[in-house]
Amino acid sequence: MPPRLLLLIAGSTAIVLGVVWFIIGGIPQSYDEYGKVQIGFLQEGDAVTPEQAQKALTEGGPGALTALMDKAKKKANSAGTTVDVPEGEVRLNWEGGVENIGGGSRSASEQPDDLEVVVVQESTGEQIKTEGAGGYDSVVGDTGWVSWRKFEAPEAGTYIVSANSDSGAGFLTIGKAFWNPGGSRVLGALLPVILVFGLIFGGYAALDRLRANR
């Protein structure tokens, strides 16, 4: 194979691997390293009074009444589970069943659309913000995990995690952040490029030495 064509194919492959690494966020580690939370049911909340409805219609913006009714419709009943986590990124993973997606492939079942989670730092009572974690899924046997949300623990310690949905089925596991070299997602994305080109140029250098020794 011509060297230029080899470099083009290898370079393209390395770039694709780097992009995939960056999108996923690294190499998944233990999904339930720090604990597991039973998902509770969402219950009916207090009814919206006529006065509240009239105020929403006259003073609120578009969708104010709908938002008010949705907020009052349900309330969480899960008291939460305490977990000890280190400082830094912590993953919240939906644990459920497995679905056949055809061609002999399987995928983790999706989390409920109305799944809600609240994370509170026990020592301060402060609610910790969570954000989306990409939705990467993994299957082992008949159990599937979806990397659903994540949060940054401001310090190592105890946190209270509660999760609720209409179905009240499944678990939310608390796991490690994805692995990246030096803890950097950018370095992780560059790793395939460095390795591929390192192998190529290392191989060419070895061939040159063999030719020189003949």
Backbone as ProteinMPNN parsed JSONL, in Angstrom:
{"seq_chain_A": "MPPRLLLLIAGSTAIVLGVVWFIIGGIPQSYDEYGKVQIGFLQEGDAVTPEQAQKALTEGGPGALTALMDKAKKKANSAGTTVDVPEGEVRLNWEGGVENIGGGSRSASEQPDDLEVVVVQESTGEQIKTEGAGGYDSVVGDTGWVSWRKFEAPEAGTYIVSANSDSGAGFLTIGKAFWNPGGSRVLGALLPVILVFGLIFGGYAALDRLRANR", "coords_chain_A": {"N_chain_A": [[0.846, -1.198, 0.0], [0.604, 2.224, -0.872], [2.537, 4.693, 0.872], [1.372, 7.259, 1.307], [-1.375, 6.802, 0.98], [-1.797, 5.002, 3.056], [-1.245, 6.654, 5.258], [-3.353, 8.48, 4.959], [-5.655, 6.853, 5.34], [-5.163, 5.867, 7.93], [-4.98, 8.268, 9.355], [-7.574, 9.318, 9.009], [-9.074, 7.347, 10.3], [-8.09, 7.603, 12.92], [-8.938, 10.192, 13.555], [-11.739, 9.897, 13.474], [-12.07, 8.07, 15.593], [-11.176, 9.703, 17.674], [-13.139, 11.732, 17.678], [-15.422, 10.206, 18.333], [-14.662, 9.354, 20.891], [-14.619, 11.836, 22.212], [-17.326, 12.592, 22.045], [-18.654, 10.536, 23.469], [-17.374, 10.847, 25.888], [-15.343, 9.586, 27.216], [-13.932, 6.564, 28.678], [-16.226, 4.283, 29.939], [-16.619, 3.603, 33.436], [-17.153, 1.937, 36.584], [-20.616, 1.556, 36.984], [-22.169, 1.642, 39.276], [-20.652, 2.375, 41.468], [-20.849, 3.973, 43.779], [-23.346, 3.578, 44.846], [-26.935, 2.828, 44.836], [-30.182, 3.844, 43.87], [-33.535, 3.334, 44.594], [-36.139, 3.906, 42.37], [-38.807, 6.033, 43.026], [-42.441, 6.513, 43.182], [-44.299, 9.035, 41.437], [-46.676, 11.125, 42.876], [-50.106, 12.263, 43.084], [-50.469, 15.757, 43.351], [-51.375, 18.824, 45.091], [-54.516, 20.259, 44.19], [-55.127, 22.707, 41.617], [-56.335, 25.855, 42.448], [-59.339, 27.792, 41.655], [-58.742, 30.539, 41.844], [-55.954, 30.613, 41.542], [-55.755, 29.637, 38.932], [-57.111, 31.67, 37.486], [-55.414, 33.823, 37.981], [-53.095, 32.959, 36.713], [-53.966, 32.975, 34.082], [-54.544, 35.67, 33.61], [-52.317, 37.159, 34.419], [-50.039, 35.736, 33.857], [-47.642, 34.605, 31.394], [-47.644, 33.179, 28.024], [-48.672, 29.831, 28.186], [-48.652, 29.736, 30.949], [-50.718, 28.792, 32.623], [-50.807, 26.062, 31.96], [-48.237, 25.291, 32.789], [-48.47, 25.766, 35.517], [-50.428, 23.886, 36.257], [-49.134, 21.495, 35.588], [-47.024, 21.554, 37.401], [-48.34, 21.366, 39.83], [-49.566, 18.967, 39.603], [-48.103, 16.645, 40.187], [-46.088, 15.192, 42.755], [-43.041, 14.343, 44.32], [-42.368, 11.273, 46.056], [-40.226, 9.973, 47.052], [-37.896, 9.544, 49.605], [-35.235, 9.591, 49.341], [-31.78, 8.493, 49.012], [-28.803, 8.134, 50.845], [-25.495, 8.715, 49.772], [-21.975, 8.273, 49.583], [-19.614, 10.168, 47.967], [-16.737, 11.065, 45.928], [-14.947, 14.211, 45.466], [-15.738, 16.079, 42.538], [-16.716, 14.976, 39.196], [-19.683, 13.039, 39.043], [-21.583, 10.287, 38.006], [-24.976, 9.696, 37.069], [-26.884, 6.99, 36.51], [-29.347, 5.367, 34.608], [-30.763, 2.315, 35.426], [-32.036, -0.507, 34.019], [-34.005, -2.77, 32.065], [-33.301, -4.818, 29.132], [-33.419, -4.418, 25.6], [-34.17, -5.989, 22.477], [-32.804, -5.015, 19.444], [-32.693, -5.847, 16.896], [-31.002, -7.799, 14.382], [-29.522, -9.341, 16.055], [-28.477, -7.667, 17.933], [-28.453, -5.889, 21.058], [-29.857, -3.472, 23.296], [-29.785, -1.146, 26.037], [-32.788, -0.561, 27.824], [-34.767, 2.419, 27.502], [-34.804, 5.193, 29.785], [-37.617, 6.314, 31.827], [-39.668, 8.915, 30.448], [-40.537, 10.854, 32.211], [-38.809, 10.773, 34.323], [-37.319, 11.995, 37.225], [-34.761, 13.619, 39.113], [-33.206, 14.501, 42.178], [-30.514, 15.998, 43.769], [-28.894, 16.496, 46.777], [-26.604, 18.151, 48.851], [-25.614, 16.851, 51.836], [-24.361, 18.061, 54.085], [-24.726, 20.819, 53.769], [-27.286, 21.211, 52.838], [-27.767, 22.146, 50.358], [-29.088, 22.127, 47.063], [-27.834, 20.311, 44.36], [-26.949, 21.027, 41.057], [-27.842, 19.134, 38.189], [-26.876, 17.725, 35.005], [-27.298, 16.75, 31.519], [-25.906, 13.607, 30.419], [-25.191, 12.445, 28.04], [-26.258, 9.924, 27.253], [-25.071, 7.457, 26.664], [-25.101, 3.928, 26.402], [-24.923, 0.677, 28.024], [-24.7, -2.883, 28.144], [-24.998, -5.734, 30.151], [-25.463, -9.025, 30.408], [-28.775, -9.46, 31.37], [-29.206, -6.911, 32.153], [-29.311, -3.42, 31.726], [-27.634, -0.274, 31.324], [-27.953, 3.25, 31.234], [-26.146, 6.104, 30.657], [-27.253, 8.714, 32.129], [-27.583, 11.292, 33.581], [-25.416, 13.75, 35.149], [-23.39, 15.148, 37.801], [-21.451, 17.715, 39.462], [-19.684, 17.181, 42.269], [-19.087, 19.377, 44.826], [-17.351, 18.897, 46.909], [-15.792, 16.101, 48.564], [-17.949, 13.794, 50.193], [-21.14, 13.228, 51.846], [-24.119, 12.769, 50.032], [-27.559, 13.292, 49.224], [-29.658, 11.475, 47.264], [-32.508, 11.422, 45.315], [-34.985, 9.849, 43.309], [-37.666, 9.808, 40.985], [-40.573, 8.654, 39.196], [-43.455, 8.199, 37.024], [-43.905, 5.453, 36.734], [-42.375, 4.299, 38.721], [-40.494, 2.325, 38.529], [-37.431, 0.423, 38.277], [-33.957, 1.443, 38.747], [-31.73, 4.031, 39.869], [-28.407, 4.398, 39.437], [-25.364, 5.328, 41.056], [-22.413, 6.331, 39.848], [-18.913, 6.186, 38.777], [-17.065, 8.852, 37.17], [-16.429, 8.963, 33.627], [-13.424, 7.494, 32.329], [-10.55, 9.376, 31.518], [-7.385, 10.227, 30.092], [-5.292, 11.84, 32.358], [-7.54, 13.027, 33.307], [-8.694, 14.626, 31.398], [-10.926, 15.347, 28.847], [-10.3, 16.276, 26.324], [-7.628, 15.477, 25.977], [-8.124, 12.761, 25.983], [-9.524, 12.483, 23.574], [-7.502, 13.094, 21.816], [-5.808, 10.993, 22.173], [-6.218, 8.543, 20.526], [-5.301, 9.555, 18.048], [-2.625, 10.186, 18.58], [-1.63, 7.648, 19.255], [-2.1, 6.109, 16.892], [-0.636, 7.483, 14.849], [1.828, 7.39, 16.078], [2.377, 4.639, 16.026], [2.502, 4.256, 13.255], [4.659, 5.942, 12.362], [6.612, 4.92, 13.99], [6.744, 2.335, 12.991], [7.666, 2.84, 10.355], [10.178, 3.911, 10.971], [11.418, 1.693, 12.099], [11.497, 0.006, 9.879], [13.232, 1.473, 8.236], [15.59, 1.246, 9.689], [16.048, -1.491, 9.483], [16.494, -1.745, 6.74], [18.789, -0.219, 6.494], [20.635, -1.796, 7.808], [21.04, -3.929, 6.211]], "CA_chain_A": [[0.0, 0.0, 0.0], [1.408, 3.446, -0.912], [2.608, 5.349, 2.177], [0.421, 8.374, 1.434], [-2.706, 6.236, 1.165], [-1.807, 4.45, 4.411], [-1.353, 7.782, 6.186], [-4.695, 9.04, 4.82], [-6.609, 5.941, 5.98], [-4.883, 5.848, 9.364], [-5.338, 9.57, 9.914], [-9.041, 9.425, 9.043], [-9.549, 6.452, 11.358], [-7.728, 8.191, 14.213], [-9.81, 11.355, 13.789], [-13.072, 9.376, 13.798], [-12.0, 7.524, 16.954], [-11.076, 10.835, 18.594], [-14.452, 12.378, 17.762], [-16.292, 9.31, 19.085], [-14.22, 9.437, 22.287], [-15.047, 13.116, 22.775], [-18.79, 12.591, 22.163], [-19.017, 9.65, 24.579], [-16.862, 11.469, 27.104], [-14.293, 8.786, 27.831], [-14.195, 5.128, 28.821], [-17.077, 4.061, 31.112], [-16.117, 2.83, 34.566], [-18.228, 1.313, 37.356], [-21.876, 2.3, 36.935], [-22.802, 1.733, 40.59], [-19.547, 2.405, 42.429], [-21.173, 4.682, 45.015], [-24.646, 3.212, 45.404], [-28.083, 2.62, 43.962], [-31.391, 4.464, 44.405], [-34.806, 2.818, 44.085], [-36.968, 4.984, 41.831], [-40.112, 6.094, 43.669], [-43.573, 6.936, 42.37], [-44.805, 10.4, 41.506], [-48.041, 11.092, 43.376], [-50.921, 13.442, 42.792], [-50.23, 16.881, 44.247], [-52.537, 19.64, 45.438], [-55.256, 20.758, 43.025], [-55.035, 24.133, 41.32], [-57.574, 26.54, 42.829], [-59.83, 28.712, 40.614], [-58.032, 31.813, 41.951], [-54.631, 30.423, 40.938], [-55.94, 29.496, 37.488], [-57.456, 32.975, 36.947], [-54.216, 34.658, 38.047], [-52.182, 32.498, 35.664], [-54.512, 33.382, 32.789], [-54.54, 37.125, 33.431], [-51.023, 37.776, 34.697], [-48.936, 34.923, 33.348], [-47.391, 34.617, 29.968], [-48.128, 31.996, 27.292], [-48.379, 28.544, 28.817], [-48.544, 29.858, 32.409], [-51.695, 27.91, 33.265], [-50.342, 24.688, 31.753], [-47.08, 25.08, 33.665], [-48.97, 25.71, 36.9], [-51.12, 22.614, 36.457], [-48.133, 20.43, 35.566], [-46.252, 21.622, 38.643], [-49.183, 20.935, 40.948], [-50.125, 17.647, 39.322], [-47.352, 15.541, 40.761], [-45.066, 15.48, 43.745], [-42.2, 13.175, 44.555], [-42.543, 10.655, 47.366], [-38.996, 9.295, 47.45], [-37.161, 10.274, 50.638], [-33.852, 9.674, 48.902], [-30.771, 7.576, 49.538], [-27.528, 8.814, 51.073], [-24.336, 8.078, 49.147], [-20.707, 8.969, 49.771], [-18.937, 10.304, 46.684], [-15.555, 11.939, 45.966], [-15.082, 15.498, 44.794], [-15.65, 16.018, 41.088], [-17.849, 14.483, 38.419], [-20.356, 11.804, 39.447], [-22.566, 9.911, 36.984], [-26.26, 9.133, 37.462], [-27.192, 6.066, 35.416], [-30.598, 4.615, 34.642], [-30.571, 0.866, 35.347], [-33.292, -1.173, 33.692], [-33.915, -4.001, 31.297], [-32.605, -4.845, 27.848], [-34.303, -4.574, 24.451], [-33.587, -6.471, 21.225], [-32.975, -3.979, 18.421], [-32.559, -6.463, 15.588], [-29.682, -8.211, 13.939], [-28.8, -9.948, 17.162], [-27.954, -6.636, 18.832], [-29.303, -5.515, 22.176], [-29.602, -2.146, 23.837], [-30.438, -0.877, 27.316], [-34.086, 0.096, 27.692], [-34.677, 3.843, 27.79], [-35.368, 5.645, 31.049], [-38.923, 6.955, 31.662], [-39.597, 10.318, 30.023], [-40.811, 11.757, 33.326], [-37.878, 10.507, 35.411], [-36.783, 13.191, 37.857], [-33.762, 13.334, 40.147], [-32.782, 15.631, 43.008], [-29.288, 15.715, 44.519], [-28.71, 17.496, 47.833], [-25.424, 17.967, 49.692], [-26.152, 16.666, 53.185], [-23.771, 18.974, 55.07], [-25.174, 22.197, 53.572], [-28.681, 21.268, 52.419], [-27.831, 22.787, 49.039], [-29.395, 21.257, 45.935], [-26.773, 20.32, 43.364], [-27.461, 20.997, 39.688], [-27.447, 18.017, 37.338], [-26.968, 18.004, 33.572], [-27.303, 15.564, 30.678], [-24.627, 12.891, 30.367], [-24.919, 11.885, 26.714], [-27.11, 8.796, 26.901], [-24.34, 6.242, 26.289], [-25.676, 2.777, 27.101], [-24.109, -0.532, 28.129], [-25.508, -4.061, 28.487], [-24.327, -6.901, 30.713], [-26.517, -10.008, 30.682], [-30.127, -8.936, 31.195], [-29.262, -5.59, 32.774], [-28.789, -2.344, 30.889], [-27.42, 1.018, 31.965], [-27.873, 4.423, 30.371], [-25.505, 7.244, 31.322], [-28.388, 9.629, 31.976], [-27.241, 12.638, 34.021], [-24.204, 13.823, 35.954], [-23.253, 16.376, 38.582], [-20.138, 17.991, 40.031], [-19.691, 17.257, 43.725], [-18.138, 20.432, 45.199], [-16.37, 18.326, 47.822], [-16.095, 14.723, 48.94], [-18.854, 13.745, 51.335], [-22.413, 12.531, 51.722], [-25.144, 13.444, 49.243], [-28.857, 12.61, 49.226], [-30.147, 11.368, 45.886], [-33.855, 10.869, 45.182], [-35.419, 9.735, 41.917], [-39.082, 9.476, 40.906], [-41.234, 8.645, 37.889], [-44.823, 7.67, 37.098], [-43.898, 3.996, 36.855], [-41.715, 3.88, 39.951], [-39.749, 1.091, 38.247], [-36.019, 0.552, 37.955], [-33.04, 2.034, 39.712], [-30.76, 5.019, 39.433], [-27.143, 4.06, 40.075], [-24.433, 6.442, 41.182], [-21.156, 5.729, 39.428], [-17.722, 6.981, 38.517], [-16.916, 9.592, 35.919], [-15.736, 8.223, 32.585], [-11.972, 7.661, 32.417], [-9.797, 10.099, 30.497], [-6.005, 10.43, 30.524], [-5.11, 13.114, 33.041], [-8.844, 13.605, 33.608], [-9.049, 15.587, 30.352], [-11.663, 14.811, 27.706], [-9.574, 16.664, 25.112], [-6.494, 14.56, 25.865], [-8.668, 11.464, 25.602], [-9.845, 12.515, 22.149], [-6.245, 13.121, 21.076], [-5.071, 9.753, 22.401], [-6.179, 7.67, 19.339], [-4.47, 10.174, 17.009], [-1.221, 10.024, 18.99], [-1.266, 6.232, 19.181], [-2.079, 5.646, 15.5], [0.504, 8.05, 14.133], [3.026, 6.872, 16.726], [2.63, 3.303, 15.482], [2.892, 4.365, 11.841], [6.015, 6.485, 12.223], [7.504, 3.963, 14.632], [6.919, 1.241, 12.04], [8.538, 3.298, 9.258], [11.536, 4.053, 11.512], [11.966, 0.342, 12.245], [11.815, -0.491, 8.522], [14.438, 2.17, 7.758], [16.759, 0.674, 10.363], [16.296, -2.802, 8.902], [17.075, -1.549, 5.407], [20.149, 0.307, 6.643], [21.498, -2.855, 8.325], [21.208, -5.001, 5.21]], "C_chain_A": [[0.885, 1.252, 0.0], [1.387, 4.15, 0.444], [1.586, 6.472, 2.359], [-1.0, 7.872, 1.68], [-2.85, 5.656, 2.575], [-1.981, 5.555, 5.447], [-2.756, 8.386, 6.161], [-5.721, 8.175, 5.545], [-6.424, 5.951, 7.503], [-5.281, 7.165, 10.027], [-6.84, 9.745, 10.042], [-9.621, 8.568, 10.166], [-9.286, 7.048, 12.734], [-8.631, 9.374, 14.55], [-11.212, 10.908, 14.169], [-13.098, 8.836, 15.225], [-11.928, 8.65, 17.989], [-12.401, 11.547, 18.777], [-15.422, 11.526, 18.582], [-15.953, 9.362, 20.575], [-14.759, 10.71, 22.931], [-16.559, 13.151, 22.993], [-19.226, 11.737, 23.347], [-18.54, 10.229, 25.902], [-15.776, 10.692, 27.801], [-14.66, 7.317, 27.865], [-15.031, 4.902, 30.079], [-16.372, 3.225, 32.18], [-17.322, 2.259, 35.319], [-19.488, 2.178, 37.359], [-22.495, 2.494, 38.316], [-21.776, 1.737, 41.726], [-19.979, 2.969, 43.785], [-22.553, 4.358, 45.575], [-25.74, 3.117, 44.357], [-29.334, 3.163, 44.647], [-32.614, 3.817, 43.772], [-35.647, 3.989, 43.599], [-38.357, 4.917, 42.449], [-41.193, 6.555, 42.709], [-43.809, 8.433, 42.508], [-46.273, 10.323, 41.904], [-48.785, 12.351, 42.967], [-50.639, 14.531, 43.819], [-51.519, 17.627, 44.557], [-53.193, 20.183, 44.167], [-55.035, 22.259, 42.852], [-56.37, 24.784, 41.651], [-58.035, 27.444, 41.689], [-59.086, 30.052, 40.636], [-56.653, 31.725, 41.295], [-54.737, 30.336, 39.419], [-56.232, 30.845, 36.843], [-56.237, 33.898, 36.912], [-53.231, 34.275, 36.948], [-52.645, 32.967, 34.296], [-54.349, 34.878, 32.546], [-53.155, 37.744, 33.577], [-49.846, 37.006, 34.105], [-48.783, 35.043, 31.848], [-47.974, 33.384, 29.304], [-47.716, 30.705, 27.997], [-48.321, 28.583, 30.33], [-49.493, 28.901, 33.123], [-51.265, 26.452, 33.136], [-49.179, 24.361, 32.677], [-47.503, 24.958, 35.114], [-49.62, 24.369, 37.186], [-50.141, 21.444, 36.46], [-47.354, 20.382, 36.872], [-47.06, 21.083, 39.813], [-49.658, 19.496, 40.799], [-49.432, 16.538, 40.088], [-46.373, 16.029, 41.816], [-44.301, 14.194, 44.031], [-42.437, 12.607, 45.948], [-41.291, 9.937, 47.844], [-38.227, 10.142, 48.456], [-35.695, 10.412, 50.27], [-32.95, 8.675, 49.593], [-29.474, 8.35, 49.718], [-26.393, 8.011, 50.451], [-23.108, 8.921, 49.43], [-19.947, 8.981, 48.452], [-17.714, 11.193, 46.839], [-15.866, 13.287, 45.326], [-14.959, 15.306, 43.288], [-16.873, 15.412, 40.448], [-18.364, 13.143, 38.931], [-21.463, 11.532, 38.431], [-23.824, 9.315, 37.617], [-26.768, 8.29, 36.297], [-28.526, 5.366, 35.634], [-30.284, 3.13, 34.483], [-31.92, 0.206, 35.109], [-33.059, -2.458, 32.926], [-33.164, -3.819, 29.991], [-33.612, -5.08, 26.74], [-33.526, -5.114, 23.261], [-33.859, -5.441, 20.134], [-32.743, -4.52, 17.017], [-31.13, -6.81, 15.245], [-28.849, -8.836, 15.028], [-28.225, -8.953, 18.149], [-28.958, -6.321, 19.927], [-28.895, -4.153, 22.71], [-30.308, -2.004, 25.17], [-31.774, -0.184, 27.06], [-33.962, 1.561, 28.109], [-35.317, 4.174, 29.136], [-36.731, 6.287, 30.811], [-38.772, 8.428, 31.289], [-39.764, 11.28, 31.195], [-39.894, 11.508, 34.527], [-37.277, 11.821, 35.917], [-35.767, 12.792, 38.918], [-33.42, 14.627, 40.877], [-31.562, 15.188, 43.804], [-29.065, 16.848, 45.51], [-27.451, 17.163, 48.625], [-25.869, 17.949, 51.148], [-25.636, 17.716, 54.167], [-24.295, 20.4, 54.968], [-26.662, 22.319, 53.262], [-28.866, 21.892, 51.054], [-28.135, 21.775, 47.954], [-28.33, 21.435, 44.858], [-27.378, 20.176, 41.963], [-26.954, 19.77, 38.945], [-27.594, 18.425, 35.876], [-26.905, 16.698, 32.795], [-25.926, 14.944, 30.543], [-24.432, 12.117, 29.068], [-25.728, 10.686, 26.294], [-26.385, 7.552, 26.446], [-24.876, 5.059, 27.075], [-24.745, 1.566, 27.054], [-24.999, -1.668, 28.614], [-24.598, -5.153, 29.024], [-25.409, -7.897, 31.108], [-27.884, -9.429, 30.379], [-30.303, -7.561, 31.834], [-28.633, -4.558, 31.853], [-28.635, -1.065, 31.693], [-27.376, 2.101, 30.905], [-27.24, 5.543, 31.18], [-26.423, 8.447, 31.127], [-28.047, 11.075, 32.339], [-25.952, 12.592, 34.849], [-24.226, 15.108, 36.767], [-21.83, 16.5, 39.097], [-20.291, 18.11, 41.548], [-18.671, 18.31, 44.15], [-17.058, 19.96, 46.169], [-16.764, 16.895, 48.13], [-17.001, 14.721, 50.162], [-20.129, 13.0, 51.014], [-23.425, 13.395, 50.981], [-26.418, 12.613, 49.289], [-29.405, 12.648, 47.804], [-31.541, 10.738, 45.906], [-34.272, 10.896, 43.726], [-36.863, 9.25, 41.887], [-39.558, 9.475, 39.462], [-42.633, 8.098, 38.075], [-44.83, 6.175, 37.375], [-43.291, 3.526, 38.168], [-40.873, 2.626, 39.767], [-38.294, 1.399, 37.962], [-35.217, 1.218, 39.056], [-32.238, 3.142, 39.048], [-29.466, 4.703, 40.177], [-26.218, 5.265, 40.056], [-23.036, 5.896, 40.93], [-20.055, 6.727, 39.161], [-17.838, 7.778, 37.222], [-16.211, 8.708, 34.898], [-14.23, 8.513, 32.67], [-11.439, 8.422, 31.219], [-8.36, 10.27, 30.978], [-5.823, 11.81, 31.139], [-6.418, 13.782, 33.411], [-9.345, 14.588, 32.569], [-9.733, 14.892, 29.185], [-10.946, 15.109, 26.391], [-8.375, 15.742, 24.904], [-6.963, 13.166, 25.453], [-8.974, 11.394, 24.118], [-8.578, 12.512, 21.287], [-5.483, 11.798, 21.166], [-5.062, 8.823, 21.186], [-5.288, 8.228, 18.231], [-2.997, 9.957, 17.323], [-0.768, 8.577, 18.826], [-1.121, 5.752, 17.738], [-0.859, 6.185, 14.763], [1.822, 7.625, 14.768], [3.397, 5.505, 16.201], [3.11, 3.368, 14.037], [4.335, 4.831, 11.71], [7.043, 5.592, 12.905], [7.792, 2.784, 13.719], [7.836, 1.62, 10.895], [9.99, 3.429, 9.732], [12.202, 2.695, 11.654], [12.342, -0.245, 10.881], [13.07, 0.173, 7.978], [15.683, 1.593, 8.397], [17.103, -0.698, 9.801], [16.956, -2.687, 7.541], [18.54, -1.085, 5.503], [21.127, -0.776, 7.097], [21.728, -3.988, 7.327], [22.527, -4.858, 4.476]], "O_chain_A": [[1.823, 1.336, 0.792], [0.346, 4.203, 1.098], [1.003, 6.62, 3.433], [-1.737, 8.441, 2.485], [-3.895, 5.8, 3.208], [-2.76, 5.419, 6.392], [-3.293, 8.76, 7.204], [-6.562, 8.693, 6.28], [-7.392, 6.033, 8.259], [-5.846, 7.176, 11.121], [-7.33, 10.253, 11.05], [-10.527, 8.988, 10.885], [-10.148, 7.005, 13.611], [-9.04, 9.537, 15.699], [-11.815, 11.47, 15.083], [-14.033, 9.108, 15.979], [-12.544, 8.562, 19.051], [-12.758, 11.926, 19.893], [-16.156, 12.047, 19.421], [-16.848, 9.409, 21.419], [-15.285, 10.682, 24.044], [-17.028, 13.675, 24.003], [-20.069, 12.156, 24.14], [-19.224, 10.114, 26.919], [-15.325, 11.092, 28.874], [-15.577, 6.875, 27.173], [-14.609, 5.28, 31.172], [-15.638, 2.283, 31.88], [-18.398, 2.116, 34.74], [-19.444, 3.364, 37.686], [-23.274, 3.428, 38.509], [-22.008, 1.175, 42.796], [-19.524, 2.493, 44.825], [-22.898, 4.815, 46.665], [-25.506, 3.301, 43.162], [-29.527, 2.972, 45.847], [-32.72, 3.758, 42.547], [-35.847, 4.959, 44.331], [-39.011, 3.875, 42.406], [-40.912, 6.939, 41.573], [-43.552, 9.023, 43.558], [-47.031, 9.54, 41.331], [-48.193, 13.353, 42.566], [-50.576, 14.259, 45.018], [-52.616, 17.123, 44.315], [-52.513, 20.521, 43.198], [-54.788, 22.981, 43.819], [-57.418, 24.327, 41.194], [-57.227, 27.827, 40.843], [-58.826, 30.637, 39.584], [-56.233, 32.639, 40.586], [-53.908, 30.896, 38.701], [-55.686, 31.156, 35.784], [-56.04, 34.652, 35.959], [-52.609, 35.138, 36.328], [-51.828, 33.316, 33.444], [-54.055, 35.309, 31.43], [-52.851, 38.746, 32.929], [-48.777, 37.575, 33.881], [-49.671, 35.518, 31.14], [-48.711, 32.625, 29.934], [-46.553, 30.522, 28.356], [-47.979, 27.578, 30.954], [-49.118, 28.273, 34.113], [-51.35, 25.692, 34.101], [-49.136, 23.287, 33.277], [-46.96, 24.142, 35.858], [-49.39, 23.777, 38.24], [-50.296, 20.506, 37.242], [-47.06, 19.304, 37.389], [-46.514, 20.416, 40.692], [-50.102, 18.881, 41.769], [-50.074, 15.609, 40.578], [-45.895, 17.162, 41.756], [-44.861, 13.099, 43.986], [-42.675, 13.35, 46.901], [-41.29, 9.353, 48.927], [-37.939, 11.311, 48.201], [-34.99, 11.256, 50.824], [-33.304, 8.09, 50.617], [-29.086, 9.131, 48.849], [-26.333, 6.789, 50.585], [-23.194, 10.147, 49.507], [-19.668, 7.926, 47.883], [-17.646, 11.992, 47.773], [-16.922, 13.471, 44.72], [-14.179, 14.478, 42.819], [-17.938, 15.336, 41.062], [-17.588, 12.231, 39.215], [-22.194, 12.443, 38.044], [-23.751, 8.539, 38.57], [-27.049, 8.817, 35.221], [-28.795, 4.839, 36.713], [-29.621, 2.729, 33.526], [-32.839, 0.351, 35.915], [-32.053, -3.143, 33.113], [-32.487, -2.815, 29.772], [-34.555, -5.853, 26.909], [-32.369, -4.75, 23.051], [-35.003, -5.041, 19.922], [-32.613, -3.754, 16.062], [-30.181, -6.205, 15.742], [-27.621, -8.866, 14.947], [-27.554, -9.346, 19.104], [-30.165, -6.471, 19.74], [-27.742, -3.738, 22.592], [-31.318, -2.664, 25.413], [-31.878, 0.675, 26.184], [-33.147, 1.9, 28.967], [-36.259, 3.508, 29.567], [-36.991, 6.762, 29.706], [-37.857, 9.103, 31.76], [-39.213, 12.381, 31.187], [-40.175, 11.982, 35.628], [-36.794, 12.642, 35.138], [-35.902, 11.743, 39.549], [-33.352, 15.7, 40.277], [-31.574, 14.132, 44.437], [-29.048, 18.02, 45.131], [-27.254, 16.016, 49.024], [-26.438, 18.925, 51.638], [-26.4, 18.21, 54.996], [-24.311, 21.122, 55.964], [-27.24, 23.396, 53.404], [-29.994, 22.143, 50.632], [-27.535, 20.701, 47.907], [-27.973, 22.555, 44.494], [-28.215, 19.306, 41.724], [-25.782, 19.408, 39.054], [-28.339, 19.348, 35.549], [-26.511, 15.664, 33.335], [-24.91, 15.64, 30.55], [-23.589, 11.222, 29.006], [-25.881, 10.438, 25.098], [-27.016, 6.656, 25.885], [-25.087, 5.163, 28.284], [-23.898, 1.447, 26.168], [-25.929, -1.456, 29.391], [-23.563, -5.463, 28.435], [-26.182, -7.646, 32.033], [-28.134, -8.96, 29.269], [-31.429, -7.105, 32.031], [-27.569, -4.783, 31.276], [-29.399, -0.803, 32.622], [-26.835, 1.903, 29.817], [-27.727, 5.895, 32.255], [-26.377, 9.114, 30.093], [-28.198, 11.977, 31.516], [-25.467, 11.516, 35.2], [-24.978, 16.036, 36.467], [-21.094, 15.515, 39.162], [-20.946, 19.026, 42.045], [-17.485, 18.151, 43.859], [-15.981, 20.551, 46.242], [-17.925, 16.515, 47.978], [-16.843, 15.547, 51.061], [-20.201, 12.244, 50.045], [-23.573, 14.585, 51.258], [-26.369, 11.386, 49.381], [-29.59, 13.717, 47.222], [-31.728, 9.65, 46.45], [-33.961, 11.836, 42.995], [-37.244, 8.382, 42.671], [-39.025, 10.192, 38.615], [-42.972, 7.592, 39.145], [-45.651, 5.682, 38.149], [-43.656, 2.465, 38.675], [-40.57, 1.935, 40.739], [-37.953, 2.477, 37.475], [-35.723, 1.513, 40.138], [-32.09, 3.181, 37.826], [-29.432, 4.735, 41.407], [-26.282, 6.107, 39.161], [-22.532, 5.088, 41.71], [-20.231, 7.938, 39.297], [-18.594, 7.431, 36.315], [-15.472, 7.797, 35.273], [-13.814, 9.615, 33.03], [-11.809, 8.163, 30.073], [-8.141, 10.444, 32.177], [-6.155, 12.823, 30.524], [-6.436, 14.954, 33.784], [-10.31, 15.312, 32.815], [-9.184, 13.957, 28.602], [-10.977, 14.304, 25.46], [-8.13, 15.279, 23.79], [-6.297, 12.476, 24.681], [-8.72, 10.378, 23.471], [-8.58, 11.994, 20.17], [-4.617, 11.517, 20.337], [-3.991, 8.338, 20.823], [-4.597, 7.47, 17.55], [-2.215, 9.591, 16.446], [0.325, 8.306, 18.329], [-0.151, 5.076, 17.395], [-0.132, 5.425, 14.123], [2.831, 7.51, 14.072], [4.57, 5.221, 15.955], [4.011, 2.629, 13.64], [5.14, 4.195, 11.029], [8.192, 5.507, 12.472], [8.916, 2.287, 13.662], [8.689, 0.828, 10.494], [10.92, 3.102, 8.995], [13.391, 2.543, 11.374], [13.371, -0.906, 10.742], [13.887, -0.481, 7.331], [16.717, 1.459, 7.742], [18.275, -1.044, 9.652], [17.873, -3.444, 7.224], [19.397, -1.492, 4.718], [22.32, -0.69, 6.806], [22.521, -4.896, 7.58], [22.837, -5.667, 3.601]]}, "name": "protein", "num_of_chains": 1, "seq": "MPPRLLLLIAGSTAIVLGVVWFIIGGIPQSYDEYGKVQIGFLQEGDAVTPEQAQKALTEGGPGALTALMDKAKKKANSAGTTVDVPEGEVRLNWEGGVENIGGGSRSASEQPDDLEVVVVQESTGEQIKTEGAGGYDSVVGDTGWVSWRKFEAPEAGTYIVSANSDSGAGFLTIGKAFWNPGGSRVLGALLPVILVFGLIFGGYAALDRLRANR"}
